[in-house]
Amino acid sequence: MSFLDVFGLILVAALVGGGSAGLLGVFVVGMRMPFLAVGAAHFALAGAVFGEVTGLPHQPCAFAGAVIGAGALAGALRRRTLDPNLAIGVLFSLSMGLAFLGIGLAEGPRSSLLGLLWGSLLFVNTEQLALIVVCALGLVVFVIAFDARLRAMLFSRELAAALFNEGLLFGLFLVIASAVITVNLETVGGLMLYSLISNPAVAALRVARSYRSALMLGSAFGSLSALGGFLIAYWFDLPAGACIVLVSSAVVGVAVWRCR
């Protein structure tokens, strides 16, 4: 595969992956559950590290970890058996402890494991891009198919529960969110992925004037953040995830400044 082919894969992965993360973030932030993405992302990281250490395929392990983390956090917040901040702190600490334990137990070179922490352009290949596109399309189809119900959940989950089976729809949302998080884990990095989900959504909800414009702007800002971060990382030979975080933070700053 030529350099131009590889670079083209990276650009498409940035546009599609960043766009899907930004679109997902509108719902995560809109439902006031931003730490749902934190929990899922870091449990996905722990799952991927477990897969690498045990020799299992790391993407299925990362997906399983994301589902477990998102489900555990959502359950704790829903039942209120524990203060939300305490639940978030415990689950976040648990996921990071498991991830770093796995890295410590790994034998031989740890470059691939460290790549899972910070993200790497080297992870982008044809198979990875195909997964990113499939998950992005799945998210778009989900948003279109359940448009009215998702609007109701954004307005009030309590009201939505009185109108339809909100728990089932939320469970399906968690699965799709976990898939989007998993396919972006390797390129963005487990420690940075939360920012690609939340920051574009915060900027979009700040400047949008309607539900549909928030969805479009969230996706656009996500693509801009990922693409800009990838290009900066390539140009200056920096970690991709860190650059994406900085660009997405800059997008939030511009949005806040324009709407002050």
MARDRENVEX-864241 format. One record per residue (C-alpha): residue in three letters; x negated, y, z. Coordinates in nm, 2 decimals. Each point is the difference from the previous one (the first is absolute). Layout:
// residues N
<resn:ALA	px:X	py:Y	pz:Z>
...
//
This chain:
// residues 260
<resn:MET	px:0.00	py:0.00	pz:0.00>
<resn:SER	px:-0.14	py:0.34	pz:-0.10>
<resn:PHE	px:-0.05	py:0.30	pz:0.22>
<resn:LEU	px:0.29	py:0.18	pz:-0.17>
<resn:ASP	px:0.23	py:-0.30	pz:0.06>
<resn:VAL	px:-0.10	py:-0.01	pz:0.37>
<resn:PHE	px:0.04	py:0.37	pz:0.04>
<resn:GLY	px:0.34	py:-0.02	pz:-0.17>
<resn:LEU	px:0.11	py:-0.26	pz:0.25>
<resn:ILE	px:-0.10	py:0.22	pz:0.28>
<resn:LEU	px:0.20	py:0.30	pz:-0.13>
<resn:VAL	px:0.31	py:-0.21	pz:-0.06>
<resn:ALA	px:-0.03	py:-0.16	pz:0.34>
<resn:ALA	px:-0.03	py:0.35	pz:0.16>
<resn:LEU	px:0.31	py:0.13	pz:-0.18>
<resn:VAL	px:0.22	py:-0.30	pz:0.06>
<resn:GLY	px:-0.12	py:-0.09	pz:0.34>
<resn:GLY	px:0.00	py:0.35	pz:0.13>
<resn:GLY	px:0.34	py:0.07	pz:-0.15>
<resn:SER	px:0.15	py:-0.31	pz:0.17>
<resn:ALA	px:-0.16	py:0.09	pz:0.33>
<resn:GLY	px:0.13	py:0.36	pz:-0.02>
<resn:LEU	px:0.35	py:-0.12	pz:-0.09>
<resn:LEU	px:0.00	py:-0.25	pz:0.29>
<resn:GLY	px:-0.12	py:0.27	pz:0.23>
<resn:VAL	px:0.31	py:0.22	pz:-0.07>
<resn:PHE	px:0.22	py:-0.27	pz:0.17>
<resn:VAL	px:-0.25	py:-0.08	pz:0.28>
<resn:VAL	px:-0.04	py:0.37	pz:0.09>
<resn:GLY	px:0.37	py:0.08	pz:-0.08>
<resn:MET	px:0.11	py:-0.27	pz:0.25>
<resn:ARG	px:-0.24	py:0.15	pz:0.25>
<resn:MET	px:-0.20	py:-0.32	pz:0.03>
<resn:PRO	px:-0.34	py:0.11	pz:-0.13>
<resn:PHE	px:-0.18	py:-0.24	pz:0.23>
<resn:LEU	px:0.18	py:-0.29	pz:-0.17>
<resn:ALA	px:-0.26	py:0.05	pz:-0.28>
<resn:VAL	px:-0.28	py:0.01	pz:0.26>
<resn:GLY	px:0.10	py:-0.33	pz:0.15>
<resn:ALA	px:0.06	py:-0.17	pz:-0.33>
<resn:ALA	px:-0.33	py:0.13	pz:-0.15>
<resn:HIS	px:-0.22	py:-0.10	pz:0.29>
<resn:PHE	px:0.17	py:-0.34	pz:0.04>
<resn:ALA	px:-0.06	py:-0.05	pz:-0.37>
<resn:LEU	px:-0.36	py:0.08	pz:0.06>
<resn:ALA	px:-0.02	py:-0.25	pz:0.28>
<resn:GLY	px:0.17	py:-0.27	pz:-0.22>
<resn:ALA	px:-0.24	py:0.07	pz:-0.29>
<resn:VAL	px:-0.30	py:-0.03	pz:0.23>
<resn:PHE	px:0.14	py:-0.33	pz:0.14>
<resn:GLY	px:0.03	py:-0.13	pz:-0.35>
<resn:GLU	px:-0.36	py:0.10	pz:-0.09>
<resn:VAL	px:-0.14	py:-0.16	pz:0.31>
<resn:THR	px:0.20	py:-0.33	pz:-0.03>
<resn:GLY	px:-0.04	py:-0.03	pz:-0.38>
<resn:LEU	px:0.37	py:0.05	pz:-0.07>
<resn:PRO	px:0.13	py:0.23	pz:-0.27>
<resn:HIS	px:-0.01	py:0.34	pz:0.16>
<resn:GLN	px:0.29	py:0.16	pz:-0.18>
<resn:PRO	px:0.26	py:-0.24	pz:0.13>
<resn:CYS	px:-0.15	py:0.02	pz:0.34>
<resn:ALA	px:0.01	py:0.38	pz:-0.02>
<resn:PHE	px:0.36	py:-0.01	pz:-0.11>
<resn:ALA	px:0.09	py:-0.23	pz:0.29>
<resn:GLY	px:-0.18	py:0.24	pz:0.24>
<resn:ALA	px:0.18	py:0.30	pz:-0.14>
<resn:VAL	px:0.34	py:-0.17	pz:0.04>
<resn:ILE	px:-0.07	py:-0.10	pz:0.35>
<resn:GLY	px:-0.13	py:0.34	pz:0.10>
<resn:ALA	px:0.28	py:0.19	pz:-0.15>
<resn:GLY	px:0.26	py:-0.23	pz:0.14>
<resn:ALA	px:-0.15	py:0.00	pz:0.35>
<resn:LEU	px:-0.01	py:0.38	pz:0.00>
<resn:ALA	px:0.35	py:0.05	pz:-0.14>
<resn:GLY	px:0.14	py:-0.25	pz:0.25>
<resn:ALA	px:-0.17	py:0.18	pz:0.29>
<resn:LEU	px:0.13	py:0.34	pz:-0.11>
<resn:ARG	px:0.35	py:-0.13	pz:-0.07>
<resn:ARG	px:0.05	py:-0.19	pz:0.33>
<resn:ARG	px:-0.18	py:0.26	pz:0.21>
<resn:THR	px:-0.12	py:-0.27	pz:0.23>
<resn:LEU	px:-0.32	py:0.20	pz:0.02>
<resn:ASP	px:-0.07	py:0.37	pz:-0.04>
<resn:PRO	px:-0.06	py:0.06	pz:-0.37>
<resn:ASN	px:-0.34	py:0.17	pz:0.06>
<resn:LEU	px:-0.11	py:-0.29	pz:0.22>
<resn:ALA	px:0.12	py:-0.26	pz:-0.26>
<resn:ILE	px:-0.19	py:0.18	pz:-0.28>
<resn:GLY	px:-0.32	py:0.03	pz:0.22>
<resn:VAL	px:0.01	py:-0.37	pz:0.09>
<resn:LEU	px:0.06	py:-0.13	pz:-0.35>
<resn:PHE	px:-0.26	py:0.24	pz:-0.15>
<resn:SER	px:-0.26	py:-0.12	pz:0.25>
<resn:LEU	px:0.09	py:-0.36	pz:-0.06>
<resn:SER	px:-0.03	py:0.02	pz:-0.37>
<resn:MET	px:-0.33	py:0.19	pz:0.01>
<resn:GLY	px:-0.14	py:-0.24	pz:0.26>
<resn:LEU	px:0.09	py:-0.30	pz:-0.22>
<resn:ALA	px:-0.15	py:0.16	pz:-0.31>
<resn:PHE	px:-0.34	py:0.09	pz:0.17>
<resn:LEU	px:-0.01	py:-0.34	pz:0.17>
<resn:GLY	px:0.03	py:-0.16	pz:-0.34>
<resn:ILE	px:-0.28	py:0.21	pz:-0.13>
<resn:GLY	px:-0.22	py:-0.08	pz:0.29>
<resn:LEU	px:0.06	py:-0.37	pz:-0.04>
<resn:ALA	px:-0.07	py:0.00	pz:-0.37>
<resn:GLU	px:-0.32	py:-0.16	pz:-0.12>
<resn:GLY	px:-0.22	py:0.13	pz:-0.27>
<resn:PRO	px:0.04	py:0.33	pz:-0.18>
<resn:ARG	px:0.29	py:0.22	pz:0.11>
<resn:SER	px:0.02	py:0.23	pz:-0.29>
<resn:SER	px:0.33	py:-0.13	pz:-0.12>
<resn:LEU	px:0.15	py:0.03	pz:0.35>
<resn:LEU	px:-0.13	py:0.35	pz:0.04>
<resn:GLY	px:0.15	py:0.08	pz:-0.34>
<resn:LEU	px:0.34	py:-0.10	pz:0.15>
<resn:LEU	px:-0.05	py:0.27	pz:0.26>
<resn:TRP	px:-0.10	py:0.29	pz:-0.22>
<resn:GLY	px:0.12	py:-0.10	pz:-0.35>
<resn:SER	px:-0.21	py:-0.07	pz:-0.30>
<resn:LEU	px:0.04	py:0.07	pz:-0.37>
<resn:LEU	px:-0.16	py:-0.34	pz:-0.06>
<resn:PHE	px:0.32	py:-0.17	pz:0.11>
<resn:VAL	px:0.19	py:0.13	pz:-0.31>
<resn:ASN	px:0.04	py:-0.26	pz:-0.26>
<resn:THR	px:0.26	py:-0.12	pz:-0.24>
<resn:GLU	px:0.17	py:-0.23	pz:0.25>
<resn:GLN	px:0.00	py:0.26	pz:0.27>
<resn:LEU	px:0.15	py:0.26	pz:-0.24>
<resn:ALA	px:0.27	py:-0.25	pz:-0.10>
<resn:LEU	px:0.10	py:-0.05	pz:0.36>
<resn:ILE	px:0.01	py:0.38	pz:0.06>
<resn:VAL	px:0.22	py:0.05	pz:-0.30>
<resn:VAL	px:0.24	py:-0.28	pz:0.10>
<resn:CYS	px:0.04	py:0.13	pz:0.35>
<resn:ALA	px:0.05	py:0.35	pz:-0.12>
<resn:LEU	px:0.27	py:-0.12	pz:-0.24>
<resn:GLY	px:0.16	py:-0.20	pz:0.28>
<resn:LEU	px:0.01	py:0.31	pz:0.22>
<resn:VAL	px:0.16	py:0.21	pz:-0.28>
<resn:VAL	px:0.26	py:-0.27	pz:-0.07>
<resn:PHE	px:0.08	py:-0.02	pz:0.38>
<resn:VAL	px:0.04	py:0.38	pz:0.02>
<resn:ILE	px:0.23	py:0.01	pz:-0.30>
<resn:ALA	px:0.21	py:-0.30	pz:0.10>
<resn:PHE	px:0.06	py:0.12	pz:0.36>
<resn:ASP	px:0.00	py:0.37	pz:-0.07>
<resn:ALA	px:0.32	py:0.09	pz:0.20>
<resn:ARG	px:-0.09	py:-0.22	pz:0.29>
<resn:LEU	px:-0.35	py:0.13	pz:0.03>
<resn:ARG	px:0.13	py:0.35	pz:0.00>
<resn:ALA	px:0.23	py:-0.10	pz:0.29>
<resn:MET	px:-0.29	py:-0.15	pz:0.19>
<resn:LEU	px:-0.20	py:0.32	pz:-0.05>
<resn:PHE	px:0.29	py:0.20	pz:0.14>
<resn:SER	px:0.07	py:-0.22	pz:0.29>
<resn:ARG	px:-0.08	py:-0.36	pz:0.06>
<resn:GLU	px:0.27	py:-0.02	pz:0.26>
<resn:LEU	px:0.26	py:0.11	pz:-0.25>
<resn:ALA	px:-0.14	py:-0.23	pz:-0.26>
<resn:ALA	px:0.03	py:-0.29	pz:0.24>
<resn:ALA	px:0.38	py:0.07	pz:0.03>
<resn:LEU	px:0.05	py:0.00	pz:-0.38>
<resn:PHE	px:-0.21	py:-0.30	pz:-0.11>
<resn:ASN	px:-0.25	py:-0.26	pz:0.11>
<resn:GLU	px:-0.27	py:0.25	pz:0.07>
<resn:GLY	px:-0.22	py:-0.26	pz:0.17>
<resn:LEU	px:-0.02	py:-0.22	pz:-0.31>
<resn:LEU	px:-0.08	py:0.29	pz:-0.22>
<resn:PHE	px:-0.27	py:0.13	pz:0.24>
<resn:GLY	px:-0.15	py:-0.35	pz:0.01>
<resn:LEU	px:-0.02	py:0.00	pz:-0.38>
<resn:PHE	px:-0.15	py:0.34	pz:0.01>
<resn:LEU	px:-0.27	py:-0.13	pz:0.24>
<resn:VAL	px:-0.09	py:-0.28	pz:-0.24>
<resn:ILE	px:-0.03	py:0.23	pz:-0.29>
<resn:ALA	px:-0.20	py:0.26	pz:0.20>
<resn:SER	px:-0.23	py:-0.28	pz:0.11>
<resn:ALA	px:-0.06	py:-0.10	pz:-0.36>
<resn:VAL	px:-0.09	py:0.35	pz:-0.10>
<resn:ILE	px:-0.23	py:0.04	pz:0.29>
<resn:THR	px:-0.17	py:-0.33	pz:-0.07>
<resn:VAL	px:-0.08	py:0.07	pz:-0.37>
<resn:ASN	px:-0.15	py:0.34	pz:0.09>
<resn:LEU	px:-0.20	py:-0.13	pz:0.30>
<resn:GLU	px:-0.32	py:-0.09	pz:-0.19>
<resn:THR	px:-0.03	py:0.31	pz:-0.21>
<resn:VAL	px:0.09	py:0.26	pz:0.27>
<resn:GLY	px:-0.11	py:-0.19	pz:0.31>
<resn:GLY	px:0.19	py:-0.11	pz:0.31>
<resn:LEU	px:-0.12	py:0.30	pz:0.21>
<resn:MET	px:0.11	py:0.25	pz:-0.26>
<resn:LEU	px:0.31	py:-0.14	pz:-0.16>
<resn:TYR	px:0.24	py:0.16	pz:0.25>
<resn:SER	px:-0.10	py:0.34	pz:-0.13>
<resn:LEU	px:0.08	py:-0.08	pz:-0.36>
<resn:ILE	px:0.35	py:-0.10	pz:0.11>
<resn:SER	px:0.08	py:0.28	pz:0.24>
<resn:ASN	px:-0.18	py:0.31	pz:-0.13>
<resn:PRO	px:0.16	py:0.02	pz:-0.35>
<resn:ALA	px:0.34	py:-0.06	pz:0.16>
<resn:VAL	px:-0.05	py:0.27	pz:0.25>
<resn:ALA	px:-0.10	py:0.24	pz:-0.27>
<resn:ALA	px:0.30	py:-0.10	pz:-0.22>
<resn:LEU	px:0.25	py:0.03	pz:0.28>
<resn:ARG	px:-0.14	py:0.34	pz:0.07>
<resn:VAL	px:0.06	py:0.15	pz:-0.35>
<resn:ALA	px:0.28	py:-0.22	pz:-0.14>
<resn:ARG	px:0.35	py:0.14	pz:-0.03>
<resn:SER	px:0.19	py:-0.32	pz:-0.05>
<resn:TYR	px:-0.03	py:-0.38	pz:0.06>
<resn:ARG	px:-0.10	py:-0.08	pz:-0.36>
<resn:SER	px:-0.26	py:0.28	pz:-0.01>
<resn:ALA	px:-0.15	py:-0.13	pz:0.32>
<resn:LEU	px:-0.03	py:-0.35	pz:-0.15>
<resn:MET	px:-0.16	py:0.14	pz:-0.32>
<resn:LEU	px:-0.23	py:0.23	pz:0.19>
<resn:GLY	px:-0.11	py:-0.26	pz:0.25>
<resn:SER	px:-0.09	py:-0.23	pz:-0.29>
<resn:ALA	px:-0.18	py:0.27	pz:-0.19>
<resn:PHE	px:-0.19	py:0.12	pz:0.31>
<resn:GLY	px:-0.10	py:-0.36	pz:0.07>
<resn:SER	px:-0.14	py:-0.04	pz:-0.35>
<resn:LEU	px:-0.18	py:0.33	pz:0.02>
<resn:SER	px:-0.16	py:-0.09	pz:0.33>
<resn:ALA	px:-0.11	py:-0.35	pz:-0.11>
<resn:LEU	px:-0.12	py:0.12	pz:-0.34>
<resn:GLY	px:-0.19	py:0.30	pz:0.14>
<resn:GLY	px:-0.15	py:-0.21	pz:0.28>
<resn:PHE	px:-0.12	py:-0.27	pz:-0.25>
<resn:LEU	px:-0.16	py:0.26	pz:-0.23>
<resn:ILE	px:-0.18	py:0.18	pz:0.29>
<resn:ALA	px:-0.11	py:-0.34	pz:0.14>
<resn:TYR	px:-0.14	py:-0.10	pz:-0.34>
<resn:TRP	px:-0.17	py:0.33	pz:-0.07>
<resn:PHE	px:-0.17	py:0.04	pz:0.34>
<resn:ASP	px:-0.04	py:-0.38	pz:0.08>
<resn:LEU	px:0.22	py:0.03	pz:0.31>
<resn:PRO	px:0.25	py:-0.25	pz:0.16>
<resn:ALA	px:0.32	py:0.01	pz:-0.19>
<resn:GLY	px:0.23	py:-0.01	pz:0.30>
<resn:ALA	px:-0.16	py:0.29	pz:0.17>
<resn:CYS	px:0.03	py:0.22	pz:-0.31>
<resn:ILE	px:0.36	py:-0.09	pz:-0.05>
<resn:VAL	px:0.07	py:0.10	pz:0.36>
<resn:LEU	px:-0.16	py:0.34	pz:-0.05>
<resn:VAL	px:0.18	py:0.07	pz:-0.33>
<resn:SER	px:0.34	py:-0.11	pz:0.15>
<resn:SER	px:-0.07	py:0.23	pz:0.30>
<resn:ALA	px:-0.08	py:0.28	pz:-0.23>
<resn:VAL	px:0.34	py:-0.05	pz:-0.18>
<resn:VAL	px:0.18	py:0.02	pz:0.34>
<resn:GLY	px:-0.19	py:0.32	pz:0.07>
<resn:VAL	px:0.10	py:0.16	pz:-0.33>
<resn:ALA	px:0.36	py:-0.10	pz:0.05>
<resn:VAL	px:0.01	py:0.15	pz:0.35>
<resn:TRP	px:-0.17	py:0.32	pz:-0.11>
<resn:ARG	px:0.24	py:0.05	pz:-0.29>
<resn:CYS	px:0.31	py:-0.05	pz:0.22>
<resn:ARG	px:-0.11	py:0.20	pz:0.30>
//
